[in-house]
Amino acid sequence: MEIRILRGHEISIANQLIHQVFMESIASTFSKEGVKEFLSCFQDEAILELMKEKRLMMIGAFDDDLIGVIGIRDLSHIQSLFVDSHYQRQYIGTQLLNKAKDLMYGEISVHATLQAIDFYQKNGFIPTKTKQIVNGIEFVPMVYHSVNEQRFTTYDQVHEFIASQKDRVYALDNFKRFMNDLCDPQKLLKTIHIGGTNGKGSTTNYIRSVLQKEEYKVATFTSPVLVTRLEIMRINNQHIQEDEIIQYANRYMSLWLEYELSMFEIEVFIAIMFFIKHRVDFAIFEVGLGGELDATNIVSPIVAVNTNIGLDHTEYLGNTYEEIAQTKGGIIKDYIPFISGEKKQSCIEVFQNICQQHHSPFIQVQSIENVQDTNKQVTFDYRGYHVILNTSAKYQSENSALAIEVLLYLKENGYIQFNHQTLVEGLKEAIWEGRFEIVGENPLMIIDGAHNKEGMEAFYQSAKKYQKIKIIFSALRDKDTHSMLELLLKLTDDVTVCEFDFYRAKSAVHLAESFPVKIEKDWKKAIDESFSHEGVVFITGSLYFISQVRPYILEKTRRSEE
């Protein structure tokens, strides 16, 4: 027997089963008013409307044909539970109920018909009131309190626990089994899956901004973060709250340990449940590392996206552009369109071959025209749109053009609606923290997470228009810092390398090599001294470095203005 979440076309079959079982076994105990009320609640239109509003999830049991169904409303209420009369007393109802309970946390309610009270009591439900009669339907309100280990009372405790798990695993077997045993709830989300070497977060943010401008409810899963780990999962650009993380941890901790999930897998799972609970219209998942074996590859996207291919994380992903493209192409799934901004022909051919194997349409970003960049804005033309971006980072023209391509695909295939003005304004309003972001005006201070060779090349193209440049730089041990410093020294001879608190950070001495750069291990001291610079100050390198630098500069600037 298979138990899984029902797909849209199966709702009518589920309703037929519900009607049949009701009329055979229950209707005779209802008043005429009650029968009429019940049947009206289980019309296809009524159920589909609830599902469209993302308030109802239905799980079915299959023995070739559908033999049982349970409905979950708002992840907190058992809306229905029916089993084909030929399969009753075989614990199918109990199995369906257990699957539902696995997906819910906190207080779970049910309006138990008089015949079902004993069943629910045997499964841990407790009556909360005496018999009620509403619109002719008699029932007893009952509740079940889901597992709550009460181990965590603060977010810091949860963060410490999650961080203590395996950092990453390079196989998805445990995570797939875990999600499958929970009926693969990720399939309820309309997901956009974005991979690539650089620009994933920016592309995600441009798509989010336009969709949100059109008043869609948009979830994003991105990493790394700049202020708090909570930022990894957001809805309409607002991160998850600490109390909700605590609830998930107390509910699912034992299961995470039982299935030996990694830190990143736990975060992906929390994001999925968070997005489902808050009934988002779209969920955009940024790949963490690679593609095929990344935890985000558990999702079932409506479109998969690739920004570009660079020689990053070669110890995991491959030593050539083609090998890395093959790994990142692992997010391509059967019949799901794949949109890419990649320009290297050798990588394009890899993607084309993978798409052909999966019968997936391959869509490429078209030529971007009339790109202009100033110290405040970037403008360009793409597919009939004249785009203005509130950034001086020239490279964002490529990320936003890719975002436009994704948005046009969604519009042309009936997923969304937007007009010309909404797209243009949504792109202009999008600000992505830590990516060529102005954090100070006197002197002009710009931070940019150019964390690898390709990112630094993009940074160089945007920074070379400035004069009187001072640069503060730090990076991770596994990056090609030699090539990165060569580019920085083309911009200025005033380059300072420093260190920051992260276990993979490269020492300032090893960063400097024999380059004509200044060494200042204390990055705070380097930044403090840069405030007297007459020109522009760039702080660049690892996003982990930028995440520490950014709040320090903003706070220092705020205090100086008071």
N, C-alpha and C positions, 0 to 999 in steps of 0.2 A: 504494500500500500504506500502511495506517495501523498505527502501532505505539503501543500505549498500555497502561496498567495495567489488568488484568482486573478486572471487577466480580464480586461474589459469585456471581451466578447463572451466570457463565461458567466457573466452576471445574470443573464437571462436564464441560463440553465440552472444556476443556483436558485433563482426565484421560483422556477418550476418545481424544483425539489422541495423548497420550503412550503409552497402552496399544497403540494401533494401530501406531505407528511402532516401538515396542519389539518387538512380536511379529513385525512384518514384517522388521526389519533387525538386531535385536540379540539377541533371545531365544535364537536357535540357538547363540550363542557362550557362553551362560551355562549353568551346571549347573542341575539341577532345583531345588536349594536356592536358588540365586541368583535364578532366575525367580520362585519363590514369594516370596522376600524383597522383590524389586523391586516386584512387584504389590501386596504388602501395604502398602508405603510410599506407593503412589499410589492408595489408596482415597479416595473423596470425603471420608469422615469424617476420615481422617488429615490430609488437606490442609486441610480447613476448620478443624480444631482448631489447626493451626499458624497459620493466618491469624487465627483468633479470639485467639490469644495474641500476635498482631502480630509474629510471628517470620518470616513468609513473605510475600513480595511476588511476584506473578506478572505478567509482561509478555507481551502477545500481539501477534503480527503478523497483520493481517487483509487479505485480498483478498476483500472481502465476507464470506467465512467465515474462521474461525480457521485459519491455516496454519502457525503456529509459536508456541512458547511457551518462555520462560525463567523459572526460579524463582530468587529471591534470598532466602537465609535470613540473618537478623540483619545485613543490609547488609554482609556480609563473606564469604559463601560462595555459589558457584553450585550450587544444589541440583539443577537439571535444565535441559536444553536439547534440544528436539526440534522438528524441522521435517517437515511432511508430505512424504512420499516424492515426490510430484509437483512439489514446489517446492524440492527439494534441489539443491545446486550452483548456486544463484542468489544466494549471499551473504546469504541471509535470516538464517541462524544467526549470521553475523558482525555483521549490523546489530543483532540482538537482544542479542548479547554486548556490543557497543559501548554500547547504551542502558543495560545493566546496569552497565557499568564507569563510566559518567557519574554514576551515582547512588551509587557506593561510593568509599570512600577508605581509604588504608592498604593492608594486605595482603589480597588477595582470593584465596580458596582454591577449589579444585574437586577432586573425586575423578573423574578422567577415566577412562572405560572405555578398554580397549586400542585400540578403533577410533577414539577421539576424541583420542588423544594428539597426533597431527600437527596437527589443527585448533587445539588450544589452544596448541601451541608457535608456530604461525604467528601467533597473536594475543597473543604476549608472555608466555605462561605458562611457568614453569620447573619441572621435576620436583624435588621435595624429598626423595623416598624412592623406593626400588625398588617393584616391584609388590606390592600388598597384597591379601589375600583376607579378607573379612569377611562372615560369613553366606552364603558361596557367591558373593559378588560380587567380581570381580577389578577392581582399579583402581589407578591411579598418582596419588598426591597431588601436586598442582601449585599454584603460587602465581603471582600477578601483582601487581606493586607499582604502585599507581595513581600518577597524576601528583602529584608533591610538589615544588613550586618551591623549597622551603627558603628562601624570601625572608624569612620572619618567624620570629623566635626568641622574641619577647616579646609580651605582649598590648598594651603601649603602641604597638608598631610597627603592629599590626593596627588598633588604634583610630585611630591617625593616618591610616592608609591609607583606612579606611572613611569617616572624617570628611572626607577630602579629596575624596570623590566628590560629585556633585551632591546638594544637600540633599534636594530633592524634585522630582519631575516630575509634571506634571498631565496625564498620559496613561499608560496601562498597556500600550501596544503592545509595547515592548521586553521588559517583565517577563513578559507573557503568552507571548511567543514563546520566551523563555528557559525558562520553566516547561514549556511544551508540548514543547520539544525534549528536556526531561528526563522526559517522560511524565507531567507534572502530578502529582508525588508528594503535593502537598497534599490530593489527593482521598482519600488513605489515612487521613486524620485525621477523627475525629468532632469537628467544630468548632462552637463557639458564637461568633457574630460580634456585637460590641457597639459601636454608634455612639451619637452624641448630643453635646450641647455640654458638659454637666457630669455628673459622677457615673459615668462609664464605669468608671474604675478601682475605685471602691467597689463597684459592682454586680458587676464581675468578681470582686472579692475575696470578696464574700458567697457567690457561687455556688461559688467554689473551696473555701471553708471548709467548706460543707455536703457537697460531693462528697468532699472529702478526709476528712471525719469519717466518711463511709460507706466509707472505704478505697478509693476510686477514685484512680487516679494522674492528677493534673490538671496540665496545662500552662497557663501564662498568658503572654500577650504584651501588655505595657502600657507606656505612656510618658506623661509624662517620668519620669525616675528621681530618686531622692533621694541615693544615695551613689555608685554606680558604674553605668556604662552596661551592665554585665553584667546588671543587674536587669531589663532590658527583657524578657528571656525567662527564665522560671522553671518548674521542675517541683516540685510540692508545696511551693511558696513558697521553693525554694532556687534561686538563680540559676545560670546556666551557668558552668562553670569556665574559667579563662583558657586552659588547654592545649587544650581542645576547640575554642574559637574559633580558636586558632592553626592547628589541623589543618584546619578548614574553609577558612581563608584561604589556606593553602598549596596546598590542593587546587583551589580554585575561582577564585582571583584572576583568572587570565587570562580565564576565561569571563565573570566580572563585567565586566571591561573590554571584552571583545569585544561584549557585549550592551549596554554603556553603562548599567549599572544605577545607580540613585541609592543614596545612603547608606541610606535607609529600606528600599528594596527588598532590598538586601543583608542587612539585619538580619531582615527578614521571611523571606527564604530560609533563613538560618542557623537561625532559630527552627523552621521547618518540618522541616528535616533533623534538628535536635536532638530535636524531639518524636517524630519517627518512630523514630529510633535507640533512644530510651529507652522506646519502646512505651507511650506514655501512653494512658489511656482516653478522655480528653477534652482538647481544646485550646481555650482561650478567647482570642480575638483582639480586642483593643481597637483600634478605628479610630484612626489617628493624626490625620488632618485630613479633614473632609468625609465622604465615603462612596464615591461612584461611582468616583472616580479615585484613591482611597487605595490604597497598596500592599497593605494587608491584604485588599482586595476580590478578591484572587486566590483566596481560600479558597472551599471549597464547604461551606457550613454546614448543619447539621441544623436550626438555628433562627437567625434574625436578630433583633437587639434594638436598640431606641432608648431612651435615657434621657429626653431632653428636647431642646427646640430653643431656642437663645439667639442673640442678635445678636453672634456672635464670628467672627473671621476673615472679615469681610464683604468684604474686598478679593478673596478667593478664592471664597467660597461664596454670595454674594448679599447684597442690602441689606435684604431683608425676611424676616420669619419664614417666609413661604411659600416664598420662593426657597431659603432654607437647608434647609427641610424637603425640598424637591425634590432637592437635592444629597445630603443625608444619606440620603434614601430610596433612593439608588443601591445600597445593600447588599441591597435586596430582590431575591430571585431566584425564578425560576419554581417554583411549588408549595411553596416553603419558607415556613413560618409566620413572621410578623413580630409581635413583642411590643413594645409601647411604653408608657412611663409619661408620655407627653406629654399635657398638659391643654388646650392652646389649640385650640379647635375648628377654626380655619383650617388649622393644621398637621395635625390629625387627618384632615381632608378630603383633604389632599394625600397622606397615607399611604394612605388608603382607596382613592384613585384609582390609585396605583401598585400596590397589592396586587391590585386588580381586574384590571389589565393583565397581571399575572404569575400570576394564578390562585392567589394566596397568601393563606391565612387571616390575618386581622388580629385580634390579641388585645390588649385594653387592660387595664392595671392597674385593679383595682376600688377602691372607696372604702376608705381606711385609717381605722380608727376608734380612738377613745380614745387619741390620741397625748399622751404625757406626757414631759416632759424635765426632768431635774435636773442638778446639776453633775457627775454621774458616769454617769448612764444615760438611755437613751431607751426607753420602752415603748409598745407599740401592739398593736392586734388586727387581724389580716388573714386572711380566709378560714378562720376556725376556729383560727388559731394566735395565742397570746399571746406576743409577741416581746419579748425584752429585749436591748438592744444595749449593749455596753460603750463608750459614747461619750456625750458631752453634746451632740452635733450633731443637732439636731432634723431637719435635712434628710436624715439617713441613713435615716429611716423610709421615705422614698420610694424610695431606692436599694435597700434591703433588700426592700421589697414587690415591686419589679420582679424582684429575684432569686428571690423565692418563686414568682412567676408563671412564670418560666423553668423552675425546678426542678419545679414541678407539671406543666408541659407535658411535660418529659422523662419524668417518672414515668408520667403517664397514657398516654404513647405507647410505653412499654416500653423506653426507653433506660436507665433507672436504677431502682433501688429504694432507698427510705429510709423510716424510720418518723417519727412525729410528734416524738419526742424528739431524733432525730438532726438534724432541721432546726432546731429551737429552739436546741439546744446549738451547732450549727455557726455559726449567726448570732451567738450571744452571744460565741463565741470569736474571731470575726473582728476583727482590728485592721488598719486601713489607715493606714500611716504618712503623716504630713503632712496628714491630713484631720482637723481639730479634735483633734489629738493633744496630750495632756499630756506635756510634756518636762521639766517642773520643778515642784516643789511649794512652794518657799520662795524667792521668791513663786511663786504658781501661774502657770505659763507654758504657753500653748497656741499651737500653730502650725496654720495652716490655709491651704491653697493655693487661696484664693478669687481666681482669676486673671482673672475677667471680671465684668461687671455682674451677671449672673444668679447667679454663684457668690457674689458679695459680698452679694446680697440673702438668699441662703440662710444665709450666715455671720451676717449681722445678726440673723436670726430666732433663731439659736442663742445668740448672744452677749448679747442684750439682757437676759437674766435675771441677768447678773452685775453687781456693784457695783465702784466704784473701779477703773475700767478705764484701762489705758494701752495704746496701740496703736503698733506699728512697722510701716511699710508701704512696699513697693516693688513696681513692676510694669513691664510691657513697654510699649514705645512705641505699639503698635497696639491697646491696650485703652482702654475708655472710663473712664479714671481719674477724670475729673470726677465722674461719677455714683457711682463707687466711694468717693471721698472724702466726698461728700455723705452717704452712708450711715454711714461711719465716724464722722463728726462728730456724728451723731445719738446715738452710743453714749457719746462722751466728747469733751471739749475737749483731751485730752492725746494728740495724734496727732503722731508723728514720721515724716517721709518720708526715705528714704535711697536709696543707690545700691548696686548689686552688679555683680560682674564677669560681664557677658554682653553680647554685641554688640547685642542688641535691647532692652537695659534703658533705661528712661526716666530722664533726669537728675532729681535731686532738685528742682532749681529748677523744671523744667517740670511735675513732679508737683504741687508746692505751689501753682502758679498764684497766686491771691490769697487762698487759703484761710488761716484762722488756724491754721496748723500749724507745728511746728518742723522745721527743715531740718538734718539731720546726714548728710552724704555717707557717712561711714564707718559702715556698719551694725554693725560689731563694737563700736564705741564706744557706739552707741545701745543695744545689747543689754547691754553691761557696766554702763551706768548704770541700766538697768531693773531690775537685781537688787536695788536698794535700794527699789524701789516697794512700797508697802503696799497690796496689792490683787491684781488679776489683770492679767497682761501678755499681750496678743495680738500675735503676729507673723504677718502675713498678706500676701497678694498673689501674685505669680508663683510657680509651683511651682519654677522655676529658682532663685528667691530662697530659697525654703524649703529646697531641696536643699543650699544652702550654709550656711544658718542652723542647720539641725537638728544636724549633727554637731558644730558649734561649741558649741552650748548643752549637748548631752549630755556632751561632753568637759569642759566647764567645770564642769558639775554634778558629774561623777564626781570631779574633782580636789578640789572643795570638801568632798566627803564622805570623802576619804581621811584 
